[in-house]
């Protein structure tokens, strides 16, 4: 579960700002939106609103790049180049990304501080969630001479064997420009087993969907998991996008490539051998799969039927952008219901009808048996409904006069009754975070096309 995320000197976040899933304990609406973990209540749902260019997506990018940094063990170039452009002292102002989360009943705090592509500080604590003292797992620092120091928990430091491991790490493995969380998670030390749990949150619990994200393994997943296939079919058929059934076409890889593409086939087979779970996405809606001793190509098709009863198969490339976007969301909402996953969706309404999005979000909101958390960015004011959201589950992003993004909750506005029309209030500018519209009547754009 995600508790909080803070960032500083990243894209439009010049000053340090924090988003969190912590509820206002005075609010009594939608009590079933509270998850109880380790003595702390966390919200299950948040929508982030704001004008174009306000910085909503930059919050998502920050999470995405932090995840990439941890999993790949490299500082992403987009993070190195992502400093706040209006920073007065670009050389000496660090970038900060910090996150608090819960994985398998253990709370963690992880933070990284960068300056000019060098990791100044990286630390992982077992978080006390503000109720108990945080417990150090590891902390690394790099000084002005580019020398790195490393400190572990007291139990780790007591062991002579661990002291030898520490020296080897410092001398041979730890570089000032590379994070070490994944490096330490792969060590055999008993005291570092807890780091594996933190890494697992980044690798498997945190899921980020951007407008360009695509599910790579959908054909194989639908073919192998009968329960998921039924759920997927039942849901997609209720959306009235013309789909009546799902068909997975399977053929041998040699047949798919033909005799003239042996070089391409050899490349694909090599990639398949090194792939995870013997599955390789080839194109959207097409998977290469090794099952037993056979390599198959699985292609996803959708059966459509017209008013006259005629049927035709469509592949994923032939479906509308909205339908494809919708298909990307179906596995996400299933996992949000069944598992303690954290899904971050940027521009949830992209290519989709407002009523369809509201139906999806409402179903998740009103389901008392969900297990996951959902944060999404949106412009869709139709969702601003207090029967779907608590006031502390609605956030806004707005830039100030210096170009800094500020993020704040509707909960910060005092005196908002639970019956108030928040959609109307938002569109009228009551909560800010809406675009400033110039007077288009005074814009004589035809003058630019007039020859003198």
N, C-alpha and C positions, 0 to 999 in steps of 0.2 A: 504494500500500500504506500502511496505517496503522502507524506506529511507536509513538506514545504520545499520550495525551490527558490533560490535567490541568485541574482546575477548582477554584475557591475562591469561597466566599460565594455559592453558587448552590443554591437549594432546601435539601436536607439536607446539602449539602457546605459546612460552615462553614469548616473547615480545608482547606488545599490537599491534594488527593489526586490520584494518578496511576494510570491504567490503561495497560498497554503490551502489545505483542505480542512482546516480547523473550524468547527462550528461556533456560532454564538450561542452560549448555553442558555441565554434568556429566551431565545426563540423556541416556541413549542409546536410550530407547524411541521408537518411531514417528519415525524419522529422516526419513522422507519427508514429515513435517509441517513441515519447515523449507524456507522459500523463501530464496534467496540473492540479495541486492540490494546492490550497491555496497559489498561487503565486510562486510555485516551480514546476519545470519540473522534471519528473522522467522517467527513462527508463523502457521499458516493458520486456526486454529480456536480459539475460546474460548467457554466457557459461564460465565455469571455467575449464581450462586445467592444466595438470601437470603430472609428472611421477608417477609411483606407489610409494606410501609411501611419497609423497610430502606434504600431509596434506589436500587435497581437501575435502575428506569425513569428516575430523575433523571439518571443518567449518559447514557442515551440522549437524554433531553430536552436536555441540555447540548450534545451533538453536533448535534442537530437544530436548535437555535436558533443555534448558531455557523454552521452551513451556511446557514440562512435569512438571517442578518446579512450574510454575505459576498455571497450571490447577489442579494439585494434591495437592498443598499446602505443598509439601515436597521437600527437597533437594535430587535429585536422587543419589543413591549410586555411579553410574558411574561418576557423577560430582565430588563427594567428593574424589573419587580415581583417578580423571583424571588430576592431576597436571602434569606440564611439568617435565619430568623425569630428565632433566639435569639442573634443577634449583639449584643454589648454596645454597640459603637460603630457604629451603623448609618450614621451620616453620613460617617465618615471611613474606613470599611473598604471597599476596592475589591473589585469582582468581577473574577475572572480566568478566562479561557478560553484555553488554549494547546494547540497541536497540532503534532505532527511527522509528516510523511508523505512518501512517495516517489511522484512522478509522472513517467512517461517517463524513468526513470533519473536524475532530479534529486531530491535530498532537500531538503525545505523545513521551516522552523520558522516558524509564524505564531502570534502571541499578541495578545490584546486585553485591555486593563484599563479597566474602567468605574467611574465613581463618580457617583452621583446623575444617571444618564442622560447623562453626558458621557464621551467617550472620552479618558482620561488618556494612554494609550499604545496605539499600534498598530504592530506591527513584523513584517516579513517578512525572513527570512534564508535563504540557501542553506545548509542544515545540513551540518555536517561529520560528523554522526552519532557524535560523541564521538571520532572518529579524526583529524579535521582541524579546523582553525579554521573557525568559521562565517563566512560572507561576507554582509555587509549588502546588502540589496536596497532596503528603505526603512524609515524609522522616523519616526513622527509623534508629537508630544507636545503636550499642552495644559496650560498653567500655571494657577495660581490666578486669574489675571486673564482666563481664558478665551481666551488667545492661543495659537494653534497654530504650532508650528515643524515643519519638514520636513527630513529628512536622507536623502540617497541614497548609492549606492555611489560610490567614488572616480572610477570611469570616467564615471558620469553627471555628477557635479559639475564635471568638467573642462570640459565643453562649455558655451559661451556660450548656444547655442540652448536647451540644457536648463535653464540658469539662468533664462532668460526663461519657459520652460514652468513652472518651479517657482514663480516669482512669480505667474504667472497662476492657477495652481492654488490658491495660498494666498489670493489676493485674491478670486477669483470662485467657486471650486468647493468648497474644503474647509471643511466645517462641523464644529464640535466634537462634534456629536451624531450624525455620520454616518461610517461606516467608508469607507476609500478604496481597498481592494484592487481592487474591480471598476472603480472610476474610473480607476486607474492602468493596469489591464490593457487598457483601451480607448484608451490613448494610443498615438501612432505612434512614440515614441522607441525607437530600437534597443535601448537599455539596459533598457527596460521590457518587452521581449518575454517575458522569463522570468516576468513576473507573470501573463501569460496562461496559462502552464502550471500555475501554482498555482491559478488560478481554475478551470481545467478539472477539477482534482481535486474541488473542491467541487461543480461542476455535473454532472459525468458519472461520476466514479469512486465517490464516496461515495453509497451508497443506503441509506435508512433506512425500515424497515417497522415501523409501529406497529400495534396492534390495530385502529385505524380506517383504516389505509392501504388504498387500492384501486388496482388497475392500470387506468388510464384508457383505454389504447389496445389492449386485448387483442383485440377483434373484428377490427380492421384489421390488427394484427400477424399474427394467425392466417390471415387471408385472403391476405395478401401474401407471407408467408414459408413456403414449402412445407416446408423442413427443420424450422423451429420447430413448424409444425403437426403434423408426424409425431411429433416428440419429445414435444409436449404430449399428443397423443392416446395414444401408447404408454404414457406415464407414468400418465396419469389412469385409463386402463383397467386398469392393474395394481393400483390401490388398492381395487378392488371396492366402489366407491361407487354402482354401478348404471349408470354412464355407458358406453355402447357406441360412441358416435361423436360427432363435432363437426359442427355445421351452422351456416354463416354465411348468414343470410337478407339479401338486398340488395333495396332498393326505392328509387325516386326520392323525393327529399325532399318534393316536392309531394304525393305519394301518402300519405306517412307523416303529414304534418301535416294534410292535408285543406284544403278551401277555407275553413273557418271560422276557421283559426288563422293568418291572414296576418301579423298583428302579431308573433306569436311566431316565425314563420318568418323575418321580416325581421331580428329580433334575432339569431337563430341564424346567419344568413348573414353578418351583420356580424362576429360573433365568429369565424366560420370564417375570414374573410379575414385576421384578425390572429393566427390560431393558428399554432402551430409545425407545419411539415410538412403543412399543409392537413388536419389531423385535429382533431376537436373531440369530446371525450367528452360525451355528452348525459345518459345515465343509466348505471348499472352494466350493462355488457354491451351498450351501444349507442353507436356512433360515427357522427358525421357526417363524411363524407369527400369531398373534392374530387378527382376523378380525371379528368384531361384537362379537358373542358368540362362535365362532368356532376357534380352533387352527389348523393351516395348516402347512404342510411342503412343501416349494417351492424349487424345484431343477432345476438348469439351465442346459439345454442341447443345443448342437449345431448340426444342421443338415448338414451332409456332403454328397456329391454326387460324384461318380467316373465317369470315361469316358464312362462307359456303361449305365449310368443313374440310377444305383442302389443307394438307400439312406440308411443312417445309422445315429443314434443319438450317440453323444459322450458327456460325462460329462466333467467337467473342469479338473478332474484329468487325463483324457485321451488325453488332448490337449498338444501340445509341450510347453516347457518352454517359447519359444519366443512368441507363440500365447497368452499364459496366461499373459505374461509381457505386451504385446500390449493391451490386454483387460483392464488391470489396468490403462493404460494411457488414454483410450477413455473418461471416465468421467472427468478426469483432464482437458483435452484440451477443452471439452465442457464448463466447468465452467470458464476456462480462457477466453473464447470467450464472455460469457454472464454475468459474475459477476466480481466484484473487489476482486478476490481471489489472494493470493500469493502462488504459488506452487514452492516448492524446491524439485528437483528430483536428487537423487544421482545415478551416473552411468547410465545415460539415455540409453546408447547403449547396456546395458547388455542383452544378448540373442537375440538381434534384428539385422537384416541386415542393414548395413550402409545406403543403398539407402532408406530404409523404414523410418529410423530415420530422414534422411535429408528431406524427403517429409513431414513428420509431422511438423518438426521445421520450414521448409520453409512456409508451409501453415499458421502457426501461425504468423510468421514474416511478411508476405506480406498481411495479413488481416488487413484492416484499421479500422475494427469495433470491435476489441478486447477490453476487459476491464481489464483483469488481468495481473499479472506479473509472469514471469517464470525465475527461476535460476536453472541451472543444471550443474553437473560435468560430464566430459567426457574425453575420450582419442581419440575420433573419429575426426581425422584431416579433413575428408571429409566435415565436417560442416564449416570449416574455409573459409567462402565465404563472401565477402563484399556486395554481393547482399542480403544476409540474415542478417548480423550483421553490426552494426556501430562499429567503432574501440573502442569506450568506452564501448561496450557490450561484449568484449572479455577479459577475465581475465586469469591470470596464477598463479600457486602455485609452489613454489620452496623452498627447504630447504637450509639453509646456512651451513657453516662448523661447527656451534655450535649445529645443530639439530633443529634450529628454522624455522618454516614455514613463508615465506614471500608471500604476495599476492599483485599483481599489475596488472594494466590494460595495454592492448596494446596501449592505448592512451598515456602512458608515454614515448613511443618511438617516438621521434620527426622525422619529415620528412617522415613518412609513407604515401605515396600517396594513394588515394582511389582506384586506379587501380592496386595496387601492389598485387602479389600473396602471400597472407599471409599464406596459407597452405604450400607452398614451403619454405617460410621463417621460419615457425615454425619447420618443419621437419629438416631443416638444422641447427637449434640451434640459429637462429637469436634472438629469444625472450627468450632463455633458457627454463626452465621448461620441459625438455625432459630427458629421462633416460640416464645416462652415461653407455655406453656399453664397457665392457672389451674386450680384444682380445681373442675371443673363440678359435682361432687357437692355442694359446699358452696354452690352458687348456687341459692338458693330462688326461682327465677323465678316460680313459681306465686303467691307472696305478692303480687306486683305486680298480679295480676288478681283478688285476693280483696277483696271489699267488707267493710269493717269494720261 
